[in-house]
Amino acid sequence: MMTQAAYTLLGSLACGLAVALGSIQLVRLADRVNQGYTADLRDRMTRAGMDDTALTRWMRVRVFGAVAVWLVGWLLFAALPVGIMLGVFVYLLVPFLLERELLAQRTRIRDQLVSATRNLASQVRGGVTLVRGLTVVADQTPPPLGLLLRESVNRYHRGMAQLPEVLGELKDRLRMDFVALFTVALSTSVRKGGPIAEVLENIGNSLEENQRVERKREADTAAGRLLVSVLVAFPFVFLGLFFFLDPEGTRAVFTTLLGQLVLCGVGGLSYLALAWARKILGRGV
């Protein structure tokens, strides 16, 4: 007959197996929930030369973090509406951070392209061939643009595509106005012939002017973005300060159903106001 220790061991193994199988199913469920957005974001990150190896893990954190926050708010603090609101915020926070990093990557590419074009114009003006100049500029330019240029130049050197085709692929990959201006003008000059150095100089002037306009727009809207963030945070800061004046009354906001619903309403309106303001201020980014 089996001893009590054997039964305990088998029970533990069965529980462990059930937890493992359940965890696998939950992970698969989380992957299905994020499948569409993950595929789109991975494509945009790859195009911009970003490392996407941790993307799947972040998407799982998005789902499990939201569920964990909801359960903590509901089971530990008996605040189901607030738990749901905070869970939704956590669910939206991960994409916000990833999209912000992607935007910063595209901004770095924009800024690097201006100096890279100037450098390439100097190379060609000094008698270096266009392909050789692109190779030198690709080696001298730091990531992310340098990595993207090296990939394009390597495709040309392997005989996989001609230079205009390589430039067209770079334009289609990044889908940025700055890169489109650079690649289209340079490809046209290569096909039709002409003074490459002069063309590059004109492209550099155009890119620099566009960069100046973009930076001015970002500076002009910076104060507006800061003001919106302060106004959105103000209700919650005010609630925290009011706690010192009337702790019992403020506590009722978190302990009563009506207070929790009001808090969720304020949080939802604040998020909608922030999203609307960011869309207006960030239009054209």
C-alpha positions in Angstrom: 0.0 0.0 0.0 1.1 3.5 -0.7 2.2 5.6 2.3 0.9 9.0 3.2 4.1 10.6 1.9 3.5 9.0 -1.5 0.0 10.3 -1.7 1.3 13.7 -0.8 3.9 13.6 -3.4 1.5 12.5 -6.1 -0.9 15.2 -5.1 1.8 17.8 -5.3 2.9 16.5 -8.7 -0.7 16.6 -10.0 -1.2 20.2 -8.7 2.1 21.2 -10.3 1.1 19.7 -13.6 -2.3 21.3 -13.5 -0.8 24.7 -12.8 1.8 24.3 -15.6 -0.9 23.3 -18.1 -3.1 26.2 -17.0 -0.3 28.6 -17.3 0.5 27.5 -20.8 -3.1 27.9 -21.8 -3.2 31.4 -20.2 -0.1 32.4 -22.1 -1.6 31.2 -25.3 -4.7 33.1 -24.6 -2.7 36.3 -23.9 -0.9 35.8 -27.2 -4.2 35.5 -29.1 -5.5 38.6 -27.4 -2.5 40.6 -28.5 -2.0 38.9 -31.9 -3.2 41.6 -34.3 -1.5 44.5 -32.5 1.7 42.5 -31.8 2.1 41.7 -35.5 1.5 45.3 -36.6 3.9 46.7 -34.0 6.6 44.1 -34.7 6.5 45.0 -38.4 6.9 48.7 -37.7 9.7 48.1 -35.2 11.5 45.8 -37.6 11.2 48.4 -40.4 12.7 51.0 -38.0 15.6 48.8 -37.1 14.5 48.1 -33.5 15.1 44.9 -31.5 11.7 43.2 -31.2 12.9 40.1 -29.3 11.2 41.2 -26.0 8.0 42.3 -27.7 6.1 39.1 -27.0 7.1 39.2 -23.4 5.9 42.8 -23.1 2.6 41.9 -24.6 2.1 39.1 -22.1 3.0 41.6 -19.3 0.3 43.8 -20.7 -2.4 41.2 -20.2 -1.2 39.6 -17.0 -0.4 42.9 -15.4 -3.9 44.3 -16.2 -5.5 41.1 -14.7 -3.3 41.2 -11.6 -4.0 44.8 -10.9 -7.8 44.2 -11.3 -7.7 41.2 -9.0 -5.7 43.1 -6.4 -8.1 46.0 -6.4 -11.1 43.6 -6.3 -10.0 41.0 -3.8 -7.6 42.8 -1.5 -9.2 46.3 -1.4 -12.8 45.4 -2.3 -12.8 48.1 -5.0 -14.0 46.3 -8.1 -14.7 49.4 -10.3 -11.3 51.0 -9.3 -9.6 47.7 -10.0 -11.2 47.5 -13.5 -10.1 51.1 -14.2 -6.5 50.5 -13.1 -6.4 47.3 -15.0 -7.5 49.1 -18.2 -4.8 51.8 -17.6 -2.1 49.1 -17.2 -3.4 47.4 -20.4 -3.0 50.7 -22.3 0.3 51.7 -20.6 2.5 49.1 -22.3 1.5 50.1 -25.9 1.9 53.7 -25.0 5.5 53.2 -23.9 6.3 51.0 -26.9 4.8 53.5 -29.4 6.7 56.3 -27.7 10.0 54.4 -28.1 9.2 53.7 -31.7 8.5 57.4 -32.3 11.9 58.3 -30.6 13.6 55.8 -33.0 12.1 57.4 -36.0 13.1 60.8 -34.7 16.7 59.6 -34.3 16.6 58.4 -37.9 15.3 61.7 -39.1 18.1 63.6 -37.3 20.8 61.3 -38.4 19.7 61.5 -42.0 20.5 65.2 -42.2 24.1 64.8 -41.1 24.5 61.6 -43.2 23.4 63.5 -46.3 25.8 66.3 -45.7 28.6 63.7 -45.1 27.7 61.9 -48.4 27.7 65.2 -50.3 31.2 65.9 -49.0 32.4 62.4 -50.0 31.1 62.8 -53.6 32.4 66.3 -53.9 35.8 64.9 -53.0 35.8 62.5 -55.9 34.5 59.4 -54.2 31.9 57.4 -56.1 28.4 57.4 -54.8 28.4 53.7 -53.8 31.7 54.1 -52.0 30.5 57.2 -50.3 27.3 55.4 -49.1 29.5 52.7 -47.7 31.7 55.1 -45.8 28.7 57.1 -44.5 27.0 53.8 -43.5 30.1 52.8 -41.5 30.4 56.3 -39.9 26.7 56.7 -39.0 25.7 55.2 -35.6 22.6 53.1 -35.3 19.8 53.1 -36.2 20.3 54.8 -39.5 23.9 53.4 -39.9 22.6 49.8 -39.5 19.8 50.4 -42.1 22.2 51.9 -44.6 24.7 49.1 -44.1 22.0 46.6 -44.9 21.1 48.4 -48.1 24.7 48.8 -49.2 25.4 45.1 -48.5 22.4 44.1 -50.7 24.0 46.2 -53.5 27.4 44.7 -53.1 26.0 41.1 -53.1 24.4 41.9 -56.5 20.9 41.4 -55.1 19.6 44.8 -56.4 20.8 47.9 -58.3 21.4 51.1 -56.4 18.0 52.8 -57.3 16.2 49.6 -56.3 18.1 49.5 -53.0 17.1 53.1 -52.3 13.5 52.3 -53.2 13.5 49.4 -50.8 14.8 51.6 -48.0 12.0 54.1 -48.7 9.4 51.4 -48.6 10.8 50.0 -45.5 10.9 53.1 -43.4 7.9 55.0 -44.8 9.1 58.3 -43.7 8.8 61.6 -45.6 12.4 62.5 -44.9 13.7 59.2 -46.2 11.4 59.3 -49.2 12.8 62.8 -50.2 16.4 61.5 -49.9 15.9 58.2 -51.8 13.6 59.5 -54.5 15.8 62.5 -55.4 19.0 60.4 -55.3 17.5 57.6 -57.3 16.2 60.0 -60.0 19.6 61.6 -60.2 21.3 58.2 -60.6 19.0 57.1 -63.4 19.0 60.4 -65.3 22.6 61.4 -64.5 23.7 64.9 -63.4 25.8 66.4 -60.7 25.3 64.1 -57.8 27.2 66.3 -55.3 24.9 69.3 -56.2 21.8 67.1 -55.8 23.0 65.8 -52.4 23.6 69.4 -51.3 20.1 70.4 -52.3 18.7 67.3 -50.5 20.7 68.2 -47.4 19.3 71.8 -47.5 15.7 70.5 -47.8 16.2 67.9 -45.0 17.7 70.5 -42.7 14.9 72.9 -43.3 12.3 70.2 -42.7 14.1 69.2 -39.5 14.1 72.8 -38.3 10.4 73.1 -39.0 9.7 69.8 -37.1 11.8 70.8 -34.1 10.1 74.2 -34.0 6.7 72.5 -34.0 7.7 70.2 -31.3 9.0 73.1 -29.2 5.8 75.1 -29.8 3.6 72.2 -28.6 5.8 71.2 -25.7 4.2 73.7 -23.4 0.7 72.6 -24.4 1.6 68.9 -23.8 2.9 69.8 -20.3 -0.2 71.8 -19.5 -2.5 69.0 -20.5 -0.5 66.5 -18.4 -0.7 68.9 -15.4 -4.5 69.4 -15.8 -5.1 65.6 -16.1 -3.1 64.9 -13.0 -4.7 67.8 -11.0 -7.9 65.9 -9.9 -5.9 63.1 -8.4 -3.4 65.4 -6.8 -6.3 67.4 -5.3 -7.8 64.2 -4.0 -4.5 63.4 -2.3 -4.3 66.8 -0.7 -7.9 66.7 0.4 -7.1 63.5 2.3 -5.1 65.6 4.8 -8.1 67.9 5.4 -10.9 65.3 5.6 -9.5 61.8 5.8 -12.9 60.2 6.6 -14.7 61.9 3.7 -11.9 61.1 1.3 -11.8 57.5 2.4 -15.4 57.2 1.4 -14.4 57.7 -2.2 -12.5 54.4 -2.1 -14.8 52.4 0.2 -18.3 53.2 -1.2 -19.6 52.0 -4.5 -20.8 55.5 -5.5 -17.4 57.0 -4.6 -15.6 54.3 -6.7 -17.8 54.9 -9.7 -17.2 58.7 -9.4 -13.5 58.1 -9.3 -13.7 55.8 -12.3 -15.7 58.4 -14.2 -13.1 61.1 -13.4 -10.3 58.7 -14.4 -12.0 57.8 -17.7 -12.7 61.5 -18.6 -9.1 62.4 -17.7 -7.8 59.6 -20.0 -10.1 60.7 -22.9 -9.0 64.3 -22.5 -5.3 63.3 -22.5 -5.7 61.1 -25.6 -7.7 63.8 -27.4 -5.2 66.5 -26.6 -2.2 64.3 -27.6 -3.9 63.6 -30.9 -4.4 67.3 -31.6 -1.0 68.4 -30.4 0.8 65.4 -32.1 -1.0 65.7 -35.4 1.5 65.2 -38.3 4.1 63.5 -36.1 
